[in-house]
Amino acid sequence: MAFQPHNFLACLVGVLMGNLVGVLPGMGVMAAISILLPVTFSMPPVAAILMLAGIYYGAQYGGAICSILLNLPCHPPHAVTCLDGYPLTQQGKGGTALGITMMASFVGASFGITEMIFFAPVLVRVALKFGPPEICSLMLLGLLAGSTLTRGSPLKGVAMTTLGLTLGLVGSDALNGTERFTFGLLDLADGIDVVALALGLFGIAEFLKSVNKIVPLHASRAKLRLRDMRPSRADIKAASIPMLRGTIIGSLCALIPGTGPTIASFISYATEKKLSKTPERFGRGAIEGVAAPEASTHSAVQGDFIPTMSLGIPGDAVMALLLAALTIQGISPGPQLISDHPDIFWGLIASFWVGNILLVVLNVPLIGLWVKLLTVPYKYLYPSALFFVCVGVYSTNNDLFQVGETLAIGIAGYVLLTLGFHPAPILLGFVLGPRFEENLRRTMLISRGDFAVFVERPISAVFLALCVILIGTQIYLKWRKDSVEEPSAPAPIFDS
């Protein structure tokens, strides 16, 4: 499946587009996948998913390039790579840092793919025992994890997830067909389109936020030769163990909904600094500070596909969009995916190997080209991107209403970003909301309105207990942070 000509071409286009998106600041993975999502409507399901997945993990390679060479973290997972990658470039070891990055990326991705091969079928066998109460509790855990483990305030994450759940209610009721929250507009009878929501939140909103940012770039540092990217034996020896530790940390984070590659990279970097005998080197050009977070990022990116494909539970916003892409193709991710659509599941896994090898081969000669593209002025980049956003939305249903819908969502998303509300949990709540509601109502019908069914069934009770632990942990961390920051009261002064 992976080597069929049209599938191989889709994988190649995906990783190339992902590489380009990873290098360009402001052009996030969500925006790229959202723009190209309408293109996949006329493609075979396997080729469509291979292209979108290639964009996702291909962007991680590109993001490391400008982080190391230019101290420009185009994407959150690579922010920590700047701490030691850019000092290495200033020391004339930028090529060595890129060479270690390529090795760490391939090792982390390979482990993530292997993890998917062995863990996904096991999860499927367990998932076959899930009924509506278990699915409802699991989705509740995913919603809470996705909202409380995002960057910034957990309360803001919960608020954004709740907003996403509310937006998912717009349209017609799945059971009785009653219109909800349409305000008399027939165009909203089918609900808010996921492409319009994604393009507005992660396309237009990000463009509006970044349009006036001008970053001085020094593209001359991108003039690297092939031999400059060959690390020495000492560098490989120093990076090997941190690379393995980062890979394991990333794979574990991938199994927890809501963590994703960003949290995995920061955890792995903090772990290496804690375990190092010379922690003072970190931040000044330690090769371990590049190897560990990059390995964890790629391991987490590949591992994110495990809960998405096996259980139908997206770990982050990108996975939620890929989940929507599968749904648009008429395919329901979940326990039956491997048996009902083995071509998609195993073709996707095989394409991961192919795509990662292509990325290693392509990145060496193309690094200079990617960095040259960073010099494109914003006044040309953003109007072009917005044009393709409008074309992509209109081509979905040939409906101008959705173009206006995308613009309104984009302006609202920009306001939320300005106020410090990250919009990623909105998409998570929007995608999971209807399925959560469906299983909740089905459970209530089966149990005749008795909520005790959620704690009487062991698997459901475990998920609910994890929800309580997650909420309690967040409350405790907030209380502890406030108690540490609260200034101590001055000692009373008494007259003699």
N, C-alpha and C positions, 0 to 999 in steps of 0.2 A: 504493500500500500504506500509506504513512504517513498519508494523509488519509482512509482508510476509518474510519467512525465508531468502531468498537470499538478499532482501533489508535490512533487519535488520543486516545481517552479513556484508554487504557492509558498512553500517553506522558504525558498531563496528570497522571494520578494518580501516576505514577512521579516526575516532577520535583517535584510538590508534597510528596510523602512525603520525597524526598531533601532538599528545602529544609528541611523540619521537622527531619529527622535531623541535618542539618548544623549547625543552631542549637543543638540540645539537647546538653549535655555528657553524655558517657557512653553515649549512644545512637549507636554507631558504624555505619558503612555495612555492615559485615559482619553485625552483629546485625540490622539492618533487612532486608537481603536474605534472611538466613536465616529470619527470622520469616515473611516473605511468600512464601518459596519454595514451601511447600505449596499456597498459593493458586493458583499458576500451573499446577498439575497439570491442572486442568479447563479451562484457557484454551488458545486456539489458540497454536501455537508463536511466531508473529510477535508477537502481543500480549504474550505472557509475557516474551519477551526485551526488548521495548521498555520494559515497565514496570520490569524489573530494571535495565536500563541507565540509564533515567531517574533511578532512585534514586541510582545511582553518581555520575553527573556533576552531578545536581542538588544533592547534598550539598556539593559543592565551593563552590557559590554561597553556601549558608547558612553554611558554616564561616567565610567571610571576614567576615560581618556581625558576629558576636560577637567576633572577633579584633580588629577595628578599633574597635568601639564600647565594648567591655567589657574588653579585654585578656584575653580568655578563649579560648585556642586549643582549640576543641572537637575538632579533628582535627590530626594531625601535620603535614600539608602547610601548614597556616596558622599554625604556630608562628612562622615567620619573619616573617609579615605583621604580627604584634603589635609587632615592634621599631620600626617607623615608623608603622604604622597608628594605634596608640593615642596616641602623642605628637601626631599630627595632630588626633585627637579632643580632646585636652586643650588644643590651640591654637584650638579652635573650627572646625576644618576636617574634621571627621568625615564630613560630607556630601560634600565634595570627594574624600576618600579612597574613599568608597563609589562615587562616580561613576566615578573612574578604575578601580576594581576591576571594575565592570560592563563597561567598555570593554575592559580587558585580558582579562577572562574570555572575552568574545565573540570577540576577535581570536585568542586562543590556541586556543579550541575550533574556530573556523572553519578555522584552519590545520591542526589535527589531523585534522579531517574530510576536508579536501582531500588531506592526506597519505595517509589511508586509501584514498581513491578511486583514487589513482594508484599507490601502492606495493603494495596488497594483490594486485591481479591479477599484478603482476610477481613477487611472492613465490610466488604459486600456480604460475606457470610453472616457476619454479626448483624448487619443492617436488615437482613431478611426477617429478623425477629421483631422488627419495629412495627408498631401499629400507630394509629393517629395520636394517642397520648404521648408515646415516646418521641415521635417526630415533632410534635408541638413543643415538648420540653427541650429537645435538642436545638430547635430553632430559637427558642427563647434564650438559651445559653449563647448561641451564636450572635444574636442581637445584642445581648448585654456585653459580651466580650468585644464585639466590634465597636461598641460605643464607649466603653470605659477604658479600653486599652489604646485609644487613639492619642495623638499628640495633644497636649493642652489639658484643659479642665475636663474631668470625667462627666461633670454635669452638662457641659456644652455638648459632649459626645452623645449623651442620652437624649438631650433636646433635639439634636439633629436626626438621630435615629427615629424618635417619635414623629418628627416632621415627615421623614420618609415613609413611615407607616401610614400617616394621614394621607399623603399623596397617593399611596397605593390603594386607598379606599375610593378614589375618584373613579367614576364610571358606573357600570351596571353590576348589580349584585350577581355573583356566580350561581347562587341557588334559586333565586326567584326573579331575577332580571330587573329589579327595581333600580332606578337611577339614583346615584348618591353623589352629592357635592358637585353636580354639573352646572348649577346655577342657570339652568334652562338652556345651556349651549349644547346643541346636538353634536358638535365636534368633540365634546368631552365624554360622549356616551360610551366610547370604547376605552376610556381612561387616558391618562397622560402617557405619551409614547416614550419608551425607555431611551430611544435614540435622542429625542429632543431633550430629555432630562440630562443625559450624560453629556451631550454636546454643550448644553447651557452651563452646567456646573463645572465641567472640566475643560471646556474649550473656551467659550466666550468669557467666563468669569476669570480664568487664568490669564487670558490675553489682556483683559482690562486691567488686571492687577499689575502685569509686567510691562505694559506698553511704554511707560515712561522711564523704565530702568535702563541706564546706559552703563555698561561695564567695560572698562578698558581692557582690551585683549592683546596679548603678546603672542601672535601666531608664529613668530620666529622660533619659539621654543619647540614647535612641532616638527622641526627639521631633524628627524631621527633616521639613522641608518639601521639596517637589519641587525648588524652586529652589536649595535648599542642596546638592543633589547634582549641580548643573551645574558642572563644572570650568571654570576660566578658560582662555583661549588659552595663557597662559604655562604652566599646569599640563599641558595637553595636549602642548605642545611639549617640555617637560621629560620627559614620560613616554613619548613615542612611540618613540624609539630603544631605551630599555631594554625596552619592551614587545615590540619585535620580537626583540631578543636573547634575552629570556626565552622567547619562543615557539619559537625555533630550538633552544635548549638543551633545552626540554621535549620537543620532537619527537624529538630524538636520544636522550634518555634512555628514551623509550617503546620504542625498538627494541631496547634491551638488557634481557633478562629479569632481573627482580629489582630494578631501580632504582625505577621508579614515581614518582609526583608528589612525594613527600616529599623524596627526594634531589634531584630536579630543582629544587624551589623553593630549597633551600639553595645549590645550585651557582649558580643564576642570581643570587641575592642577593650571594653572595661575588664573583661576576664583576663586578657593577655597582659594588660598593664598591671593587674593585681598579682598575677603569677610571675611576672618578670623579676629577675634579680636586679635589674637596672631600670626601674620604671622611669628614671629621669630622662632616658633616651626618647621616650614616647613624646611626640609633638615636635621632635627635632630631626626626624628622618629615620625612624626605626622601621626596618623592612617588615617586622611582624605586625606593625600597625596598618600595613596595607594588605598583607596576605590573609589575616584572620577575618576582617570584616568583608572582604570581597568573596572569600569562600563561603561565608555564612549567608551573604546576600543571594548568591546563585543557588545554594542548597535550599534556601527558603523559597525562592521563586519557583523552582521545580516542584518542591514538596507541596506548595499551595494547591497544586492540581489534585492532590489526593482527596481531601474532603469535598472538593468541588465536583469531581467526576464520580466518586464512589457514593457519596451521601447526598449530593445536591446542595451542600452547604458551602457558600463561598467564604473564603477566609478574609478577603479584603474587597475593596471596591472594584479592582480590575477583574478579580474572579467573578464578582457579581455581574459584570458586563459580559464576560465570556459565557456565564450561565445564561444570560439573556440571549446571547447569540445562538446557543444550542437550542433554546426554546423556540426562537424564531424559525429555526430549521426543522421544527417539528420533533425534536428529540428531547426527552426528559431525562436529565442527569439523575442518577440515583442507583440503588442496588441492582436494577435490571439492565444498566447500561452495558456492562461487560458481556452479558449473555445475549441481549437484544441487538447491540450494535458493536460487535467485536472489531469491525473494521475501523471504527472511529477511535476506540480506546487504544488498541494496540498499534494502529497507524500513528496515533498521536505520540505514543511513547517512542516508537522507532524514529519519528521525525525529530524528537528531541535530540537523539544522538546525532542525526544528520545535521540538524541546525547548529548544534554546538561545535561540531567539527568545521562546518562552513564559517562560523564566526571566528574561530581561531585562525583559519586560513586567510579569510578576507581582511581581518583587522590589521594584519602586519603591513600590507602595502597601502591600506586606505586611511591610516591614522592621520597622515599629513592632509589628505583631502577633507576628512571630517573636521579638522580644526580650521582649515581655510573657510569652511562654510560658516564658522562662528563670526566671521567678519561681515556677513550679510546684514545690512542695516535693518532695524526694526520697522522702519517705514515701508519696506518692501515685504518683509516676512509676515507681519500680522495681517495686512489687507488680503494677501494671498490666502492665508489660513482661514480668515473669516469668509472669503468667497467660497472655499471648499466646504466650510461648515454649512452655509446656506444651500449649496447644491446637494450635499449629502442628506440634509433634512428633507428637502423638497422631493428628492427622488424616492423617499421611503413610500409615500402614498400619493405623490403629486398634489400635495395640499399645502397652500400658502399659510393656512392657520397654524400648522406646526412650525413654520419658520418664525412667525410671531411668538408662538409659545416658547420656542428656544431662546429668542431674544429676551423675553420676560424672565425666564428662568435664569439666563445668564446675568442679567442685571441684579436679580435677587441674590444669586450666588456671589457676585462681586461684593455686594453689601455685607453678606455673611462673612466673607473672607476678611474684609476690612475691619469687622467687629471681632475678629478672632474665632469665628465659628468655622471649623473645617467641614466642607460639604461631603466628604467621603462617606460618613455614616448615613447620609440621606439616601444614597443609592443602595446601600446595604439594606436599609429598612424598606425601601421601595420594592426591591426584588423579593425579599423574604416575607414582607408583610402579607400579601395575598395568600401565600402558602401557609403561613402561620394561622391566619384567620380561618382558612378552609379546614385545617386539621383541628383547630380549636372547636369550631362549630360541629364538626363531625364527631369529635369526642363527646361533646355535650349531648348530641342526639343519641349516641350509643349508651351513655351512662344516665340518660334521662335527667340531665342537669346536675349530676352529683360531681363536684370538683374533687372528691376524695379519690377518684380513679387515678389521678396523677401521682399520688403517693402510695397507692396500693400496689401499683405495678413497679417492680424493682428497678428496671432500667430508667423509667421516667423519674422515680424518686432520686436516683443518683444524679441525674442531670439537674433536677431542681435543687439538690443539696449543693452542687457546684455553683449554681446561680447565687445561692445565699452566701456561699464562701466568697465568691467574686465581689459581691456587693459589700460584704463585711470587710474584706481586705481594702477596698477603695475607701471606705469610711475611716478605717483605722489609719491608713496612710495620710489621709487628709487631716485627721485629728493630730497625728504625730507631727506633721509638718507645721500646723498652726501652733502647736505647743512649743516647738523649737524656735519658731520665729517670734513668738510673743515675748516682748521685753520683760525682764523681771522688775517687780515693783521696788522702788527705792526704800531703803531701811528707814524706819521712823526715827525722828530726832527728838529726844526728850531734854527738857531743861533740868539742870541739877537742882 
